[in-house]
Every structure is written in structure tokens, then in C-alpha cells.
Amino acid sequence: MEPGISRTRRRRWLLPALGWIAVIGFLTYRMSPDLSGRFGAGSVGTMMPAFAAKTIDGATLNREGLLGKVVLVNFWASWCGPCTVEMPAFQRLYSEQRDSGLVIIGIWTNDADAFGMRDQLRSGGITYPIVVGTTELVNAFGGVNGLPVSVLIDRSGRIRKRVFGIFHEEEFRAAATGLLREPSAAR
């Protein structure tokens, strides 16, 4: 035993230290996707994954059909308060800019039946495409640790921005408008 430190004193600081280590570990785990997205690591800068998915209205969406457009992929759930807060802003910009090449795709991550939500979404004014998020689709975009998560993709299919949490309207408008102004890359 070390001189001057009793077992009792060692135990007094050991438990709180282990508690702090657990808290810091948890916070690092929860924040690491956000930090990596903000600092350009992770999937920012990579190409949009190949995928094919059916919307709740029966249309098929795939990567090839989205090239040449600016695309926002938004992972959300009906139980997620911040998700429902940002949806009207997405709808406003979608209504204003869809003729300029903006596409918004909502990826529904609930376990419940999204097709039952179709009428509720439409009566709430949400007209952009909603897709049921399978595990494969969610993982293709890098997975999500929390909701909402938004992925902004340029006309060439490159992921330019990942936002963890609410994508505020002003920030979304500025980012999408900037990408819409960029020339289309040759396919």
C-alpha cells in the first residue's frame, strides 16, 4: 500500500472518478457523429449511396433519378418533437424551390406503418416525398444515433452537409440556395 493514502480515501475518489468517466464516454459517443459532420469527417464529402425506395405515395426514388438535383434527406419520426418542428420549414423551401431542382426526402424511422400517416402528413401540408426507412436505407446514409438527422447533397451527388438536430430554416435556406446556384456537374 502507498504511504499516506488509506484504502478508504482511495475508494472515496474512485467511485466519482468512474462515474465521470462513464458520463464523458456517453457524451463522446452521442456527440461524435455531430462533431465529425461539423468538421468534415465522416460521410461529408462522399457520394450519395446507391439506393432505391418507395414513397408512401407509391413512387420509386433512387440515386440515379436524383443526380442533377439538390437533395435533402431528412431522417425523422412522428414521436420526435424537433423533427416535427423543422418539417414546415422544409415544406416552405420545397414549395419555393422544387422547380429549381430542390428535392426533399423524409425518411420515416418509426416502427409503425407510415402509410397510415400519409393522410395526416398531407392534411398537415407536407407534400415532399416520404419514404419508409429500412435498416439498409438508414445504414446506407451512415446510420443515425438520434433524430432528426439531415443530409444535404449537391447536384453531382456529393454529400455536402450533415446536420444532427434541428436544421434551422435560415441555415437550410442559405445552404440549399447556395447549392442550387452551383452549376450542374456533368454526369
C-alpha positions, 0 to 999 in steps of 0.5 A: 500500500502507498504511504499516506493514502488509506484504502478508504480515501482511495475508494472515496475518489474512485467511485466519482472518478468512474462515474465521470468517466462513464458520463464523458464516454456517453457524451463522446459517443452521442456527440461524435457523429455531430462533431465529425459532420461539423468538421468534415469527417465522416460521410461529408464529402462522399457520394450519395449511396446507391439506393432505391425506395418507395414513397408512401405515395407509391413512387420509386426514388433512387440515386440515379433519378436524383443526380442533377438535383439538390437533395435533402434527406431528412431522417425523422419520426412522428414521436420526435418533437424537433423533427416535427418542428423543422418539417414546415420549414422544409415544406416552405423551401420545397414549395419555393424551390422544387422547380429549381431542382430542390428535392426533399426526402423524409425518411420515416424511422418509426416502427409503425406503418407510415402509410397510415400517416400519409393522410395526416402528413398531407392534411398537415401540408407536407407534400415532399416525398416520404419514404419508409426507412429500412435498416439498409436505407438508414445504414446506407446514409451512415446510420443515425444515433438520434433524430432528426438527422439531415443530409444535404447533397449537391447536384453531382451527388456529393454529400455536402452537409450533415446536420444532427438536430434541428436544421434551422430554416435560415441555415437550410435556406442559405445552404440549399440556395447556395447549392442550387446556384452551383452549376450542374456537374456533368454526369 
